[in-house]
């Protein structure tokens, strides 16, 4: 009699939810013994029998806002099926089975989860020990006779970049990961920033059809909430640079022992070099800029999601457009510090030319997509930031965004013609989110026969 009462639908649903809540992180393993209570429970506790219940379990464990923004309303049966797929993938990652043929799809699903993360996804991913698995993949891929699949290696680097921007990194093992990223971040010969020739602004016009297949990786497909998503593994150099510099900034700068360092530049008459105030500002800025400032946090990855995925059922191609406004604002970071993109009146904005020359000197604009994106501005203008511009003097810059793959190229030069001996810097890179831009920097002095390359990393500043 008591068992019959416990088998009523409402009681089964409530008991299932309460039992699943006993293990909020990781798979709801307590549902297994619950299913052995009776044959009725065994038949009922299936995701296809109680889709609404498993949908509610999903909502208690994973973030939903990004999914609803990007995919629209989700059927309970699709959410229930995804709950099972996610924990299958997370368990595979937790085992660290590098030879598993399904590892690529598991890593791809974990990457989507990080792009959707508003706090809950990160806790589930932490349970899977994703950081350790990614580190093992990178270590094995650098061995001479590595058998790691190239797509798995690329996804590992992309995931390493995504993890460096979450709260899942606490500095543990960051030195090891940073060393593993060096070949991918610095070797421009073996790991180019772009798969398209950087010298051409319209490279696709110069490529024969058979050459295009060599430039772009093959598409991969994954079943995701009832639809089939197409995903292209992106060039890994930009993600390796982002992760490398993020781990580099993970530890604050220290003051050398027995070093008589001035407190501020006001304490000395000559050019002060590094001061205590500089170190304190750098440490506070890097920590502050890595905090999540969008609400919800996943909002900053909406544009990236649209670029790396497409839905087969609606035949939407992978977006290659640069979304207007993404470069506007103030940026701070490594190598190119204090970038502020403004117009002539000083307003935070990037300049876009959304037309092209037409017949007879007129203009033509076949669509609302930008035909060309021109960027102009200045770096640490002395009128607004004399403290920082006094170090090397003010700079101006100009640049362009390549339409085919959104490659950003900026040229920086001294604003004062008498300072031309400082040379020029060429910054090439990509926007990896609405708040993050990374790439490689090449510096050349006047009449120099060669130049050198370094890395640069910018985050949008709220100040």
C-alpha positions, -999 to +999 in steps of 0.1 A: +000+000+000+028+024+010+047+016-022+016+021-043+012+056-028+049+064-034+044+055-071+019+082-078+032+105-106+034+137-085+052+119-057+077+103-081+084+137-097+090+154-064+111+126-050+132+125-082+139+162-079+148+160-041+170+130-047+189+147-076+195+177-054+215+155-030+243+156-055+241+191-072+276+189-087+283+160-112+258+134-125+227+128-104+240+094-094+215+090-065+188+084-091+203+050-099+194+034-065+160+052-066+152+035-099+157+001-082+130+007-057+104-009-079+096-018-115+074+013-117+103+036-107+126+018-131+103+024-160+094+060-150+129+073-143+139+077-179+145+110-195+119+102-222+092+094-196+097+124-174+111+151-197+097+180-176+114+166-145+147+162-162+144+196-177+140+210-141+170+191-130+189+206-159+178+241-150+190+236-114+225+226-126+233+245-158+229+281-171+199+288-193+200+325-202+225+321-230+208+291-244+174+309-246+190+339-262+209+319-289+186+290-296+151+303-286+125+282-267+137+246-259+115+216-259+116+197-225+125+164-243+155+181-260+167+196-227+163+161-210+184+145-238+211+171-235+213+165-197+224+130-204+248+140-232+265+166-211+272+143-182+284+116-206+309+141-221+320+154-186+326+119-174+347+111-204+368+143-198+371+134-161+385+099-171+411+116-193+407+091-220+428+108-247+424+080-272+386+079-270+371+086-305+343+107-290+367+130-271+365+157-297+327+159-294+330+159-256+355+188-257+333+207-282+303+204-258+325+216-229+335+246-250+299+255-257+292+252-220+319+277-213+305+301-239+272+298-220+286+301-185+270+325-160+283+306-130+266+273-129+283+257-159+317+265-144+310+244-113+299+214-134+330+217-156+352+220-125+339+185-115+352+171-148+388+182-142+388+198-176+420+217-168+440+186-161+427+169-193+435+199-214+470+201-200+476+164-207+464+168-243+488+197-249+517+178-233+511+147-254+506+167-286+541+182-283+557+148-282+576+137-313+554+107-321+521+122-309+489+105-320+467+133-307+441+143-333+447+178-346+411+189-340+414+176-304+446+196-299+430+227-314+400+224-291+423+219-261+440+252-268+406+270-273+394+255-240+426+266-223+419+301-234+383+299-223+393+285-189+418+313-184+389+338-185+367+320-159+370+315-121+383+280-126+419+290-126+435+296-092+472+298-103+478+261-096+499+246-124+499+279-144+536+277-150+534+243-166+504+253-188+522+285-198+552+266-210+531+242-230+515+272-248+548+288-258+552+269-292+516+278-302+517+314-290+552+325-303+559+304-333+544+324-361+560+302-387+544+269-375+513+285-359+502+315-380+478+340-366+455+336-397+449+307-421+446+333-448+476+352-462+480+384-442+494+404-471+460+404-490+430+424-479+407+403-501+425+370-501+395+349-511+394+366-545+429+354-552+423+318-542+413+291-566+384+268-553+407+239-547+430+262-525+401+273-503+397+237-489+433+238-477+428+272-459+398+263-439+393+232-416+365+208-422+333+213-404+322+192-375+286+185-365+271+180-331+236+173-319+226+201-296+192+206-280+173+191-309+192+208-337+224+200-355+251+226-350+280+230-375+313+240-358+346+250-374+378+247-353+393+282-354+430+291-359+446+284-325+473+310-324+450+338-310+436+315-283+471+303-273+482+340-270+452+348-249+457+319-226+495+324-223+492+361-213+463+353-189+483+328-170+513+352-172+492+379-155+478+354-129+505+363-104+510+399-093+543+417-098+565+419-067+589+446-056+626+434-056+642+430-022+665+458-011+655+480-040+651+517-033+621+523-056+604+557-057+568+558-046+557+579-076+572+598-105+568+630-084+595+618-061+623+622-088+632+649-113+645+627-140+625+600-159+616+577-131+612+543-148+591+518-128+577+531-095+558+515-067+527+533-079+532+517-113+534+482-099+504+487-077+484+501-106+494+472-128+485+445-103+451+461-095+443+466-131+450+431-143+430+417-115+401+441-121+400+436-158+396+398-155+365+402-134+333+396-152+316+429-159+288+420-183+254+410-169+249+382-176+286+373-181+278+350-211+266+381-230+301+390-240+304+357-260+272+360-280+290+374-311+317+347-308+289+320-307+274+334-339+308+332-356+319+297-346+285+279-350+257+276-375+224+257-375+218+232-403+180+234-399+179+271-407+209+271-431+227+300-414+263+301-425+292+307-401+293+344-397+323+362-411+310+397-404+326+422-381+298+435-359+297+473-357+306+488-324+327+459-311+359+481-312+344+511-295+356+521-261+387+521-239+411+491-239+439+482-216+463+453-215+498+441-224+522+457-249+496+482-262+485+500-230+458+525-227+442+522-262+412+545-266+393+545-298+377+579-303+363+603-329+375+639-334+353+651-306+367+626-282+337+603-280+344+566-276+337+552-310+354+534-339+350+548-374+333+526-399+329+532-437+298+513-447+298+521-484+321+516-514+327+536-545+301+531-573+299+539-610+302+576-619+317+586-585+286+577-566+282+551-538+266+518-538+256+497-508+240+463-516+234+454-480+236+466-445+268+447-439+299+469-437+320+470-469+350+483-452+360+491-415+385+518-409+398+524-374+415+556-362+424+569-328+451+577-303+470+559-275+471+575-240+463+611-252+483+636-231+452+658-227+434+631-207+463+610-193+495+630-189+508+606-163+511+577-187+518+595-219+549+612-203+567+578-204+572+576-242+550+604-255+516+602-272+509+579-301+484+579-329+472+548-348+452+538-378+440+504-390+415+482-408+394+451-402+396+425-429+360+414-439+368+378-448+380+367-413+378+398-391+415+402-388+423+435-370+455+453-381+466+485-363+496+506-370+509+528-341+533+557-346+545+587-326+521+617-328+551+640-326+572+639-358+603+646-338+599+612-321+600+592-353+631+575-341+608+554-318+597+535-349+563+520-357+544+490-344+521+468-363+495+450-342+476+421-359+450+402-340+414+391-334+385+399-312+378+367-292+348+383-274+332+416-271+357+424-243+390+408-254+414+413-283+448+395-288+474+391-314+511+395-323+530+428-325+558+436-348+581+466-341+605+481-366+629+511-361+635+535-391+659+520-417+659+487-398+667+456-418+648+433-395+621+435-368+609+414-339+576+401-327+559+401-293+525+393-281+497+418-271+465+414-252+437+439-246+407+439-225+379+465-226+380+488-196+350+501-178+368+531-166 
